[in-house]
Amino acid sequence: MRTFLAVIIISLSAVCLSTAYTITLQPSTKECFYEELRQGDKMTITYQVGDGGHLDIDFMIIDPNDHLLDSSERQSTGTFSFNVEVPGRYTYCFSNEMSTVSEKVVSFNAHGIVSIPDDGSHTDPLEKEIRELAEGLAAIKDEQEYIVMRERVHRDTAESTNDRVKWWSIFQFIVLFGNITKYSIYSESEI
């Protein structure tokens, strides 16, 4: 019974470990974050560029031995998951060093499932289900935050397009009115 309660508490706290951040990266800068992880932990990082430039960012994650685990260049969104084999301080960085003009707004989630050491006894199926539910809940939360970010980007695009159409229509009206006025002046002078 105690094991069951411990699994529930740890699983729920693992879901609570999921943290969403939004950062603004100035041009030609890089920002890094650190996580202390134990062997057997599972870590997932998802990110989405919400505003700035071509909506792209460079991403990298480095293990405690300074080995590059993964990197991506000029991506607008990404997900990286790994199981910790080497305990220690993991570093993940977002870089806007390729841009010299535009700042970027990046939303990201870093969450993990804390491992529970297996004492060699048979794992309770209920514990396994609770862990799977916690992982599924974290995945749903990531997907929801991704959808919210995409909705924000699409709304900004629609508002920008609406403004452009409005100003283009006003410009066309002025040109048309100018041509009508010009035509009526020429018509009156012929009479």
N, C-alpha and C positions, 0 to 999 in steps of 0.2 A: 504494500500500500504506500509506503514511504517513497519507494522508487517511482511509483506512478505519479504521486504528487510532485516529486522532484522533476520528472520529465515534463509535466504540464507547466510548471513554473519556469523551467529553463526554456521550453519551447515558446511560451508567451513572451519571455524576456528577449528571446532571439528576434521575435517579430518586432518588439519595441526597439531593438538595436538598429532597425532600419531607419536611416536618417536621410532626409532630403535637404540638399543645400542648393543655393543659387549664388554664383559668384560672377563678378564682372572682371574680365581680363583685359587690361590695357594693351595697346599695340606693343609688340616686341617684348612681352613678359611671359613668365611661366609661374604657375602656382602648384605647389605640391602638398599632399596630405599623407598622414602616416597612420598605420593601424598595427597594433601589437596583436599578433595571432599565435595560437598554439597549434601544435601538430594535430591534424585531424579536423580542424575548423574548416568551414567552407565560407568563402568570401565571394560576393558578387558586387560588381560595380556597373551601373548603367549611367549613361550621360546623354544629354540632348542639348544642342546649341539652339538657343531661343531667339537670339537677335545678334546682328552685327555682321558686316561683310558678306561673305558668301555662305554664312552659317556653317563654317567648318572650323575644326580645332584639331590639334595633335594631342594624342593620349599615349601614356606609357605607364607600365607598372613594373616595379623592380623588387626582387626578393631581398631578404636580409644579407645575402652574400653578394649584393650588387650585380646580380644577373638579371638581364631584361627578360621578363616573363612574356610580355606582350606589348605591342605598340601599334598605333594606327596614325596615319597622317591624313589631314584634311578631310575628316569625317564629320557629318552633322549629328550622328547618333551612333551609339555603340553599347555593347554589353560584354562584359568579361567576367567569367566565373572560374574559380579554381579551388582545389582542395589543398590545404596547407600541408606540405611535406617537411618544410624547414621552419621551425618555430622562430619567431623574432619579429622585427619591425619591417613591415612592408610599406613601400612608398609608391603612391600613384600621383601622376602629374598631368596637368592640362597646360598646353603651351599655345600661346598666340604669337610666338616669335616670328612666324612667317609673315605676319601682317605688320605693316609700318604705319597704317592709317586708322583702321577701324578697331574698336573695342568689341569684345564678344561677351555675351551673357550665356553662361553655361549652367544648366541644372543637372545635378547628379545625385545618385543614391548609392550609398555604400552600406551593405548589410551583410550579415554573416549568420551562420548557424553554428552555435557553439557546440563543440563535440562533447559527448559524455563518454568517458573512458569505459570500454567494455571489459568487464572482469572475467570474461571467458564463459560466463553462463549464457544460457539461451536468452536471446533478446525477446522481450514481450512484444507480441504483434500490436498491441495497443500503443506501446511506445513508438514503434515504427510508423504507425498511422498518424500519431500526433506530430512526429517530425515531418512527415510528408505534408500534412496540413499546414504546418508553419511555413514550409518552403513554398507551398502553393499560395498561401496568403501573401507572402513577400513578393512573389511574382505578380500577383494581381495588383498589389499596390504600385509596383514599378510600371506596369502597363497603364494603370489609371493616370499616374503622373506623366507618362509619355503622351497620353491622349490629351491631357490638359495643356501640355506645352505645345503640341501640334495645333490644338484649337486656337491658342493664343497667336501663334505664327500665322495661321490662316485668317484669323480675324484682322490682324494688322495688315495683311496683304489685301484683303477685301476693302478695308477702309482706305488704304493708299490708292487702290484702283478707283474707288468711288470719288476721291478727291481729284484724281487726274481726269476722269471723265467730266466732272463738274467744270474744272478750269478749261478743258478743251472745248466744251459746249459754249462757255462764255466767250472764249476766243472766236469760235466760229460765228456766234451771234454778232460780235463786234465787226468782224470782217464782212459778214453778209449785210449788216446795217450800213457799213461804210460804202459798199458797192451799190446798194439801193440809193443812198443819198447821192453818190457820184453819178449814177445813171439818171436820176431825176433832175440834177443840175444840168447835165448835158441835154436832156430832153426839153427843158424849159428854154434853154438858149437857142434851140433850133426853131422855136415857135416865133 
